[in-house]
Amino acid sequence: LVFLLDGYFDKNGHHININVLNRQLLEDAHIHPEKYPDLTIRVSGYAVRFNQLTPEQREEVLKRTMHGSAIASNSKVSSYHHCECFNVDPTSVDLAVSPAFFADGESYSEEQDNIPVIGSVSSLETFSSNDGPGIRTLVFLQGCSKRCKYCSNPETQCIVDPYQCPEVAVSDEEVGNVLTRYQQFLQPNNGGITMSGGEPLVQPAFVRSVFKQAKKLGLTTAVDTSGHGNKEIWDKCLPVTDYVMLCIKGMNLDLASLISGVSKASNI
């Protein structure tokens, strides 16, 4: 909360109301205002009864709820099994650069900064305090090389080509714009951006490009990974990575293979 206030006042803010309420309670009160006759919130410096606001005003309050408006997710995740690129074999593919840009046979180069780098993104959260130091923007990438029995985000497992399924396509510039917007809130206490998923290292070019933008803004970078990939992928991402949150599936290959649902070789 201190970092939020510091960022707000750094942007020349002079007045702020903070309501600490359960979002589910507000949503229920919006639908059934008669059930909450005494629910009071602060709006523009005044204490008001939530049920006395118009439906439009209540919707505006819900939009300003930090964890409500701060999460952008792709609504079609549940229908990916209808997509022709669903269930691609979990290999070290890098889907970040469209072949359409190189119809003449030219290959992609890291030096071509004018070329957009596209990622397959499940959701983006602008306020996280559990995925690295400070306040962080958290990006859940779509696609993983493993099929863990205890997966926290199974909807992000299938590898989806953003050029085949544009509803998951997000550019490095779009993520950079989000970071720029919230830069003053993210900078204190070594805050920044964390790439999670899914498995972010399935898309190393996208991770690298986004991290380079974060560095230009003075933000720290973190990757939440199971260690997917090879030296080429790690060499692409680690030079611009400050923190690695490494999820080890098991202390021996038999256990790791059992938990992760892939071969022993895939866990080395």
N, C-alpha and C positions, 0 to 999 in steps of 0.2 A: 504494500500500500504506500509506503514511503517513496518508493521509486516511481510509482504512478503519479503521486503528487508532485515530486520533483520535476518529472517530465512535463506535467501539465503547466506548472508555473514557469518552466523554462520557455514554454511556448506563449508566454505573456498572458496566461489565464489569471483571472482575479477572483473567481467565485466557482465553487463546485459543491454539488450535493451528492452524497454517497449513500445509497440504500443497500443495506446488507440483508438480503432476503433470498429464500430458496426460489429458484426460477420456476420449478414445478408448481409451487404455491401461487405465484403470480399468474401463471398460465391458467390454473384452475379458477382463480378469482376473476380472470378476464372472461371466462366462459360462464361462470356461475357467480356473479358479483353479489347476489343476495346471500350467499353463504358466508361472506366476510364483511359484515357491516362495520367492523372496527379496524380493518386493515388500513394503516396510515403510512403514506410515503412522503418524501420531500420532493417537491417540484418547484423549481425557480425560487427557492428560498422559503417556500411556504409548505406547511404540513397540510396534506389533503387526504381525504378518504378515497381510497382506490376505486370504490364502487360508484363514486360521484363523478369520476372522469367519463368522458364520452368514449365509446368503443375505439375511435380513432386515437384519442389521447392514450388510452391503455396500451394500444398496439405500439405507439411511439415509445412508451416506457419500456416495453419488452424489447424493442429494437436497441435500446441503449444499455441493455443488460450485457455486461462485458463478455460473459461466456456464451451469450446467445448470438450476438452480432459478430463476434470475433472468430467464429468457426465457419469456414466455407467448405462444404463437402459436395462430392459428386453424387447425385441422387440415383444414378443408374447402376451403382455397384452391384445391387442384387440381381440385375438382369444381364451381367456379363456372360453368363453361360449361353446366352443366345448369340453372342458375338463370335465371328469366325476366328478371332485371335485368342479366344479363351483357352486356357490350359496349355499354353505353349510350354514345351519342355523347359524346366528351370535351368538354364545355362547362363553363361556369362555374356549374354547379349547386351548391346548398348543401343537403345532405341532413341537416343537423344537428338540425332541429326537427320533430317529428312533427305532421302535420296533425290527428291524432286529438285533440290537446290543444285544438284550436280549431274544433271541430265547429260552433260557433255563428257562425263567420265572423270571429271576432276575430283580429287579426294578431299576429304575434310581436313582442315588444319586448325590447330589451337590458335593460330595467329589471326584467323578470320573473325575478328570481333564483331563484324557487322552481321554475321549470320546468327539468327536466333537459335538458341538451344532449347529444345522442347522436352519436357518431362511428362511422364505418366503419373498423375497425382490423384490420390484418393481424397485427401482433405488437407486443409491448412488452418492452423489455430494460431492466433496472434498473441495469446497470453498463456504461457506455461511457466510454472515455477518448479517443475519436477524433472526437467530433462537437461540439466546442466546448470551452471551458475547464473544468477540474476533472473531477469524476466526474458523469455525466449519466444521467438516465433517457431512453431513446431510444424514441420511439413511431413505428412504421411505419404510416402511414395507408393504407387501401385505396382505390385509385382514382387515376388520373393522366390528364392532358389530352394527353400525348404518348406516342409509341410508339418510343422511341429504339432505334437499332440496337445500342447497347452497354449497354442497361439492366442495372443491377446487381441489380434486384429485379423481374423481369418478372411474378412472381406477384402483384404489387401493382398491376398496370396497370388491370385492368378496374374500372370504377366500379360499386360495389355499394351499393344502398340498404339501410341497416341495418334498415329496417322491413319490407323484403321478405325479407332474409336475416339473421335475428336472430343467427346464429352469429358475425357480425362486429361486432355492436353492442356498444359500450362507452360508458359515460356519462362526462361530465366529472368527476362525483363519484368514480367508480371510479379514474380516473387520479389525482385529488387525494388519494385514500386511499393510493395507492402512494407519492406524493411525501411525504406526511406520515410514512409509515412509515420512509422512508430519508432524511428531512430532514437529520439530523445528519451523514450521510455525504456528502450532496450539497452542502451549504453551503460547505465550504472551497474556496478558490481559485476563487471565482465559478462553482461547479458549478450544475447545475440540470436543465432538461429541454430536449430537442431534438425537434422534430416533423419527421419525414422521411416517406418513402413509397416508392412513390406520389408524389403531389403534394399536400402538406398544404393548399395554398391552394384546392384544390377544396372543402374543408370549412372555410371561414373562421370560421364561428360556433363550431365545436367548438374550433378552434385558439385563438381569442380567449378562450373561457371557461376552457379549461385553463390558458392563460398567466396569466389573472387569478388563478387559484388558486395558481399557482406564485409569483407576486409576493407574495401574502399570506404565504407561507412564507419569504420572503427568498431565493428562488432566481432564477437568471437563466434567460432564455428564448432559444431559438434556433430558427430555421426553415430547413430545408434545401429549397430551392425552385428551380425553373427559371424563376421570375418569372411564373408563371401568374396570370391574372386581370385586374383593371382597378383604377382608382383607388378605387372603392367598396370592393372587397375589401381592398386594401392599407391603406386608412384604417381598416378594421375591425381589422386584425391588427397593423400596425406600431407603434401607440402602446404596445402591451404586449410588444413584441419587442426584446430587447437585441442579438441577433446574427442576421445574415442570411448564410447560406451559399448564394451564388447560383451556380447551374450554368448557364453560358452555353454553348449548344450549338454555336455557330459565330459567327465574326466578320462574316459577311455572311448575308443572308436565304436565298440559294440553298443554302449549305452547312448552315445551321441547319435548313432544311426537309428536306434530304436525311437528316441525322442523326436528327432528331426524328420523322420519319414523319408530319408534319402540314403544313398549308399555310403559306405565307409569312406570311399574315395572323395566324396563330396564334402566330408567333414574334416579332411586333412588341411 
